[in-house]
Amino acid sequence: MEEKKFTIQFIITGGTIDSHYDGSKDTAVPNKESVIPSFIQSLRLHNDTDFAVVCMKDSRDLNEEDLKNLLSAVEKSAYEKIVITHGTYTIAESARFLKANLKRKDQTIIFTASAIPLSGFAPSDGPFSLGYAVAKLEDLEPGIYVAINGRVFLPDEVMKIISEARFVSIFQK
């Protein structure tokens, strides 16, 4: 089987996947510095990796400037395979924003997230989410996707069901 070698760029925006528990606030808050690079590097992937931090925020705190910075980071990226780490609350809206505004059409872009922080909690869905997104980069055509809960969604169909703590397609019966 022929190996498809490409560089994977991780564009980091914060979210629960890149958070820690703050007892004084009784909630998870984004880390000051991302743990994603050290986690990914520990996996010893066959692909080269690159990391860019747009912001370290809870996705509910992302504003128009943050979304424009994310768009700019993707537009200016030297890479065609991108994983965007994000918070679950507004991941669908950010994916739709990128779909509506991205001029480049040569990139495979996968948003991913987790309900439990990557670091400091066991079990966490963060490692699976990242691994699943990386694995799907090899198979998906250029476009924008959300990969979470073991499934790939298009930006226009994905929806979070908070009471079930998972994502579904709005077209699902």
C-alpha positions as CSV (number, residue, x, y, z in Angstrom):
1,M,0.0,0.0,0.0
2,E,1.5,3.3,-1.0
3,E,1.9,5.8,1.8
4,K,0.4,9.3,1.3
5,K,2.7,11.7,3.0
6,F,1.6,15.2,3.8
7,T,2.0,17.7,6.5
8,I,-0.9,18.2,8.9
9,Q,-1.4,21.7,10.3
10,F,-3.3,22.0,13.6
11,I,-4.9,25.3,14.1
12,I,-5.8,25.8,17.7
13,T,-8.7,27.9,19.1
14,G,-9.1,26.6,22.6
15,G,-12.3,24.9,23.7
16,T,-12.7,22.1,26.3
17,I,-10.3,19.8,24.5
18,D,-7.6,22.3,25.4
19,S,-8.8,23.2,28.9
20,H,-8.3,22.4,32.6
21,Y,-10.7,22.3,35.5
22,D,-10.7,25.5,37.6
23,G,-12.2,24.7,41.0
24,S,-12.7,28.3,41.8
25,K,-15.0,28.7,38.8
26,D,-16.4,25.1,39.0
27,T,-15.8,24.6,35.3
28,A,-13.3,23.9,32.6
29,V,-11.4,26.9,31.4
30,P,-9.0,27.1,28.4
31,N,-5.3,26.6,29.1
32,K,-3.0,29.6,28.8
33,E,-0.9,27.5,26.4
34,S,-2.1,24.6,24.2
35,V,-1.4,21.0,25.2
36,I,-2.3,19.9,21.6
37,P,1.3,20.2,20.2
38,S,2.9,18.0,22.9
39,F,0.1,15.4,22.7
40,I,0.4,15.2,18.9
41,Q,4.2,15.0,19.0
42,S,4.0,12.2,21.5
43,L,2.1,10.1,19.0
44,R,5.1,10.0,16.6
45,L,2.9,10.3,13.5
46,H,4.4,9.4,10.1
47,N,3.2,12.8,8.8
48,D,5.0,16.0,9.6
49,T,3.0,18.4,11.8
50,D,2.7,22.2,12.2
51,F,0.9,24.1,14.9
52,A,-0.7,27.6,14.8
53,V,-2.6,29.1,17.7
54,V,-5.4,31.6,16.8
55,C,-6.7,32.0,20.3
56,M,-7.3,30.0,23.5
57,K,-10.9,30.6,24.3
58,D,-14.1,28.9,25.3
59,S,-16.0,28.7,22.0
60,R,-18.9,30.7,23.5
61,D,-16.4,33.6,23.9
62,L,-15.3,33.6,20.2
63,N,-16.1,36.9,18.5
64,E,-16.1,38.1,15.0
65,E,-12.4,39.1,15.2
66,D,-11.5,35.6,16.3
67,L,-13.4,34.1,13.4
68,K,-11.7,36.5,11.0
69,N,-8.3,35.5,12.4
70,L,-9.2,31.8,12.0
71,L,-10.3,32.5,8.4
72,S,-7.0,34.4,7.7
73,A,-4.9,31.5,9.3
74,V,-6.6,29.0,7.0
75,E,-6.4,31.2,3.9
76,K,-2.6,31.9,4.5
77,S,-1.7,28.4,5.4
78,A,1.0,26.7,3.5
79,Y,-0.8,23.3,4.0
80,E,-3.7,21.5,2.4
81,K,-4.5,19.2,5.4
82,I,-5.7,21.1,8.5
83,V,-7.3,20.0,11.8
84,I,-8.9,22.9,13.7
85,T,-9.4,22.2,17.4
86,H,-12.4,24.0,18.8
87,G,-15.0,24.1,21.5
88,T,-18.2,22.1,21.1
89,Y,-20.7,24.9,21.7
90,T,-20.0,26.9,18.5
91,I,-18.1,24.4,16.4
92,A,-20.9,24.1,13.9
93,E,-21.2,27.9,13.5
94,S,-17.5,28.3,13.0
95,A,-17.4,25.6,10.4
96,R,-20.3,27.3,8.6
97,F,-18.5,30.7,8.8
98,L,-15.4,29.2,7.2
99,K,-17.4,27.4,4.5
100,A,-19.2,30.7,3.6
101,N,-16.1,32.8,3.6
102,L,-13.1,30.7,2.6
103,K,-11.9,31.4,-0.9
104,R,-9.4,28.5,-1.2
105,K,-10.9,25.2,-2.3
106,D,-7.7,23.1,-2.2
107,Q,-7.7,22.2,1.5
108,T,-9.2,19.4,3.5
109,I,-10.2,21.1,6.8
110,I,-11.6,19.1,9.7
111,F,-12.9,20.8,12.9
112,T,-12.8,18.6,16.0
113,A,-13.5,19.0,19.7
114,S,-14.2,17.1,22.9
115,A,-16.5,17.2,25.8
116,I,-13.8,16.3,28.3
117,P,-10.3,18.0,28.4
118,L,-7.5,16.2,26.7
119,S,-5.2,16.6,29.7
120,G,-5.9,15.8,33.3
121,F,-9.0,13.7,32.9
122,A,-9.4,10.0,32.2
123,P,-11.2,8.9,30.2
124,S,-11.3,11.8,27.8
125,D,-12.8,11.8,24.3
126,G,-10.1,14.3,23.2
127,P,-7.5,11.7,22.1
128,F,-10.1,9.8,20.0
129,S,-11.4,13.0,18.5
130,L,-7.9,14.1,17.4
131,G,-7.0,10.6,16.1
132,Y,-10.2,10.3,14.2
133,A,-9.7,13.7,12.6
134,V,-6.2,12.9,11.6
135,A,-7.2,9.5,10.1
136,K,-10.0,11.1,8.1
137,L,-7.7,13.7,6.5
138,E,-6.3,10.9,4.3
139,D,-9.7,9.9,2.9
140,L,-11.7,13.1,2.5
141,E,-11.8,15.3,-0.5
142,P,-11.0,19.0,-0.1
143,G,-13.7,20.7,1.8
144,I,-14.8,21.6,5.4
145,Y,-15.9,19.0,7.8
146,V,-16.7,18.4,11.5
147,A,-15.4,15.1,12.9
148,I,-16.7,14.2,16.3
149,N,-18.3,11.2,18.1
150,G,-16.8,8.9,15.5
151,R,-18.6,10.5,12.5
152,V,-17.9,13.1,9.9
153,F,-20.5,15.8,9.3
154,L,-20.8,18.6,6.7
155,P,-21.0,22.1,8.3
156,D,-24.6,22.6,7.1
157,E,-25.9,19.4,8.7
158,V,-24.1,19.2,12.1
159,M,-25.9,20.0,15.3
160,K,-25.1,19.4,19.0
161,I,-27.7,17.8,21.2
162,I,-26.6,19.1,24.6
163,S,-28.8,16.7,26.6
164,E,-27.1,13.7,24.9
165,A,-23.6,15.3,24.8
166,R,-23.1,14.4,21.2
167,F,-23.5,15.6,17.6
168,V,-25.9,14.4,15.0
169,S,-27.0,15.4,11.5
170,I,-30.1,17.5,11.2
171,F,-31.1,15.2,8.4
172,Q,-30.9,12.1,10.6
173,K,-34.2,10.3,11.2
